[in-house]
Amino acid sequence: MNVEIWSDIMCPFCYIGKRKFEAALKQFDHKEDIKVTWRSFQLNPELNAKPGTHIDQYLAEHKGWTVEYARKVNQQVTDMAKQAGLEYDFDKAVVANTALAHQLIHIADKKGLGDAAKETLLKAYFTDGENVGDVETLVAIGVKLGLQQDEVREALETGRYEDEVFADQQRAAEIGVRGVPFFVFDEKYAVSGAQPSEVFLGALQQSWTEAQAAPGDEGGFCTVDGKCN
């Protein structure tokens, strides 16, 4: 059974949602039979931040907040992350366009390393203060994942996986994704946001039960892309 997850590397709730989903997956009896596919989503695809821009300043300008309010929100999110076992350091965060980082996930996914790439990139941004929009930084991350240095650099510099990133975002628009993280279970059920683990576990169990039903037993249903059977 496939679980597709749309998220962005700069989305703080996406990292928290990943941890809550993983906690649910650990409790799921058939976790070995679940395939997780990471889908690209950019909260700000036009982002072109000036070097040295603090995340508080960026959010204030992007969302129309005051810097003080942005700082307060980031502190609240940091506290939420800590409850999920994550350490956020927004003072170190490097504001960057995430298009290339999403391409790296697609590169890694071809080698079965998509989840590892997603985890490493989220930690790089939220904890380690690395520039996830920089080619050399991404090449180094790719090498750490076990990918070939020249292959990663060539793919990023030529934009070999731009179409895959675009396709993910187009599909998100088609099925009505307005924010991330956004989880789709077996193309039937959707969960939006960093929900409690119990919600994810319920979705896993319901999707699995229906997937195992004998043909003709499941009744009519509609998938998230509007197709009905």
C-alpha positions as CSV (number, residue, x, y, z in Angstrom):
1,M,0.0,0.0,0.0
2,N,1.3,3.4,-0.9
3,V,1.2,6.6,1.2
4,E,2.1,9.8,-0.7
5,I,3.2,12.8,1.3
6,W,3.4,16.3,-0.1
7,S,5.6,18.6,1.9
8,D,8.2,21.3,1.7
9,I,11.7,21.3,3.2
10,M,11.1,24.8,4.7
11,C,7.8,23.8,6.3
12,P,8.2,23.3,10.1
13,F,5.0,21.4,10.4
14,C,6.2,18.9,7.7
15,Y,9.0,17.7,9.9
16,I,6.7,17.4,12.9
17,G,4.1,15.6,10.8
18,K,6.8,13.2,9.5
19,R,7.6,12.2,13.1
20,K,4.0,11.8,14.0
21,F,3.3,9.7,10.9
22,E,6.4,7.6,11.7
23,A,5.2,7.0,15.2
24,A,1.9,5.8,13.8
25,L,3.7,3.5,11.3
26,K,5.6,1.9,14.1
27,Q,2.3,0.8,15.7
28,F,0.9,-0.5,12.4
29,D,0.9,-4.3,12.1
30,H,1.6,-4.2,8.4
31,K,4.3,-1.5,8.3
32,E,6.6,-3.6,6.2
33,D,4.0,-3.5,3.4
34,I,3.7,0.3,3.3
35,K,5.6,2.2,0.7
36,V,6.1,5.9,1.5
37,T,6.5,8.3,-1.5
38,W,7.6,11.8,-1.0
39,R,6.0,14.4,-3.3
40,S,7.3,17.9,-4.0
41,F,5.5,21.0,-2.8
42,Q,6.9,24.5,-2.6
43,L,5.3,27.0,-0.3
44,N,7.0,29.8,-2.1
45,P,8.3,28.7,-5.5
46,E,9.3,32.3,-6.4
47,L,11.5,32.7,-3.4
48,N,14.8,34.6,-4.0
49,A,16.0,35.5,-0.6
50,K,18.9,37.9,0.0
51,P,21.9,36.3,1.6
52,G,21.8,36.7,5.4
53,T,18.0,37.2,5.6
54,H,16.8,36.0,9.0
55,I,13.8,33.6,8.9
56,D,11.9,36.0,11.2
57,Q,12.4,38.9,8.8
58,Y,11.5,36.7,5.8
59,L,8.2,35.6,7.4
60,A,7.4,39.1,8.4
61,E,7.8,40.3,4.8
62,H,6.2,37.3,3.2
63,K,3.2,37.0,5.5
64,G,2.7,40.7,6.4
65,W,3.6,40.1,10.1
66,T,5.7,42.1,12.4
67,V,9.2,40.7,13.1
68,E,8.2,40.3,16.8
69,Y,5.2,38.2,15.9
70,A,7.2,36.1,13.5
71,R,9.7,35.4,16.3
72,K,6.9,34.5,18.7
73,V,5.4,32.0,16.1
74,N,8.8,30.4,15.5
75,Q,9.3,29.9,19.2
76,Q,5.9,28.3,19.5
77,V,6.8,26.0,16.6
78,T,10.2,25.2,18.2
79,D,8.3,24.1,21.3
80,M,6.0,21.9,19.3
81,A,9.0,20.3,17.5
82,K,10.6,19.6,20.8
83,Q,7.6,17.6,21.9
84,A,8.1,15.5,18.7
85,G,11.7,14.9,19.6
86,L,13.1,17.5,17.2
87,E,15.5,20.4,17.7
88,Y,14.8,23.5,15.7
89,D,17.3,26.4,15.5
90,F,15.6,29.2,13.6
91,D,18.5,31.5,14.3
92,K,20.7,29.3,12.1
93,A,18.1,28.7,9.4
94,V,19.2,29.7,5.9
95,V,16.2,31.0,3.9
96,A,16.5,29.5,0.4
97,N,14.4,28.3,-2.6
98,T,13.8,24.6,-2.1
99,A,13.4,23.6,-5.8
100,L,16.9,22.0,-6.0
101,A,16.4,20.2,-2.7
102,H,13.2,18.6,-4.1
103,Q,15.1,17.5,-7.1
104,L,17.7,15.8,-4.8
105,I,14.9,13.8,-3.2
106,H,13.8,12.5,-6.6
107,I,17.5,11.7,-7.4
108,A,17.8,9.8,-4.2
109,D,14.4,8.1,-4.6
110,K,15.7,6.3,-7.8
111,K,18.1,4.5,-5.5
112,G,15.5,3.8,-2.8
113,L,16.8,6.6,-0.6
114,G,13.9,9.1,-0.9
115,D,13.0,8.9,2.8
116,A,16.6,9.2,3.9
117,A,17.0,12.3,1.7
118,K,13.9,13.9,3.0
119,E,15.0,13.3,6.6
120,T,18.5,14.6,6.0
121,L,17.3,17.8,4.2
122,L,14.8,18.6,6.9
123,K,17.5,18.3,9.6
124,A,19.9,20.3,7.4
125,Y,17.5,23.2,7.3
126,F,15.8,23.2,10.7
127,T,18.7,22.0,12.9
128,D,22.0,22.4,11.2
129,G,21.5,25.7,9.4
130,E,22.7,24.4,6.0
131,N,21.8,26.1,2.7
132,V,19.4,23.7,1.0
133,G,19.3,25.9,-2.1
134,D,23.0,25.6,-2.7
135,V,24.3,23.0,-5.2
136,E,27.5,22.2,-3.4
137,T,25.6,21.7,-0.1
138,L,23.2,19.4,-1.8
139,V,26.0,17.4,-3.5
140,A,27.6,16.9,-0.1
141,I,24.3,15.7,1.3
142,G,23.9,13.4,-1.7
143,V,27.3,11.9,-1.1
144,K,26.5,11.4,2.6
145,L,23.4,9.5,1.5
146,G,25.6,7.2,-0.6
147,L,25.0,8.8,-4.1
148,Q,27.7,9.4,-6.6
149,Q,29.0,13.0,-6.4
150,D,29.3,13.6,-10.1
151,E,25.9,12.2,-10.8
152,V,24.2,14.4,-8.3
153,R,26.0,17.5,-9.4
154,E,25.2,16.9,-13.1
155,A,21.5,16.2,-12.4
156,L,21.1,19.3,-10.3
157,E,23.0,21.6,-12.6
158,T,21.1,20.4,-15.7
159,G,17.7,20.3,-13.9
160,R,17.2,16.7,-14.9
161,Y,14.4,16.2,-12.4
162,E,12.7,19.6,-12.8
163,D,9.8,17.9,-14.6
164,E,9.2,15.4,-11.7
165,V,9.1,18.3,-9.2
166,F,6.7,20.2,-11.5
167,A,4.5,17.1,-11.9
168,D,4.2,16.6,-8.2
169,Q,3.1,20.2,-7.7
170,Q,0.6,19.9,-10.6
171,R,-1.0,16.9,-9.1
172,A,-1.2,18.6,-5.8
173,A,-3.1,21.4,-7.4
174,E,-5.4,18.9,-9.2
175,I,-6.4,17.1,-6.0
176,G,-6.9,20.3,-4.1
177,V,-3.8,20.5,-1.8
178,R,-3.7,23.9,-0.3
179,G,-1.2,23.4,2.4
180,V,1.4,20.9,3.7
181,P,2.0,18.3,5.0
182,F,-0.6,16.5,3.0
183,F,-0.9,12.7,3.3
184,V,-2.8,10.5,0.8
185,F,-3.4,6.9,1.7
186,D,-3.8,4.4,-1.1
187,E,-5.3,7.1,-3.3
188,K,-8.5,7.0,-1.2
189,Y,-8.1,8.9,2.1
190,A,-6.3,12.2,2.8
191,V,-5.0,13.7,6.0
192,S,-4.0,17.3,6.1
193,G,-1.5,18.8,8.6
194,A,0.7,17.4,11.4
195,Q,-2.1,15.5,13.0
196,P,-1.8,13.3,16.2
197,S,-0.3,9.9,15.5
198,E,-3.7,8.3,16.3
199,V,-5.2,10.0,13.2
200,F,-2.5,8.6,11.0
201,L,-2.8,5.2,12.5
202,G,-6.6,5.2,11.9
203,A,-6.0,6.2,8.2
204,L,-3.5,3.4,7.8
205,Q,-5.8,0.8,9.3
206,Q,-8.9,1.9,7.3
207,S,-7.0,2.0,4.1
208,W,-5.4,-1.4,4.7
209,T,-8.7,-3.0,5.6
210,E,-10.3,-1.7,2.4
211,A,-7.3,-2.7,0.3
212,Q,-7.5,-6.3,1.5
213,A,-11.2,-6.6,0.9
214,A,-12.3,-9.1,-1.8
215,P,-13.2,-7.5,-5.2
216,G,-16.7,-6.3,-5.1
217,D,-16.9,-6.2,-1.3
218,E,-15.7,-2.6,-0.8
219,G,-18.7,-0.8,-2.3
220,G,-18.4,2.4,-4.2
221,F,-15.7,4.9,-3.5
222,C,-14.1,8.1,-4.8
223,T,-10.4,8.8,-4.9
224,V,-8.8,12.1,-4.1
225,D,-8.4,12.9,-7.8
226,G,-12.2,12.8,-8.3
227,K,-12.4,9.4,-9.9
228,C,-15.3,7.3,-8.7
229,N,-15.9,3.6,-8.8
